[in-house]
Amino acid sequence: MDPIAKRFMWNVISHLSTRQGKTAVLLTTHSMSEAQALCTRIGIM
């Protein structure tokens, strides 16, 4: 993913996580720093 698209997706995920109510987002990544920045809980397969 190019840097502009990546930043856009980070903003979308951040916006979803700050909405009222419970929202689940399935994020697959190889970057642990990305997971830490965007997620409150993670699962590892």
Protein Blocks (a to p, Z undefined) as FASTA:
>chain_A
ZZklmmmmmmmmmmmmmpgcjdddddddfbfklmmmmpmbdcdZZ
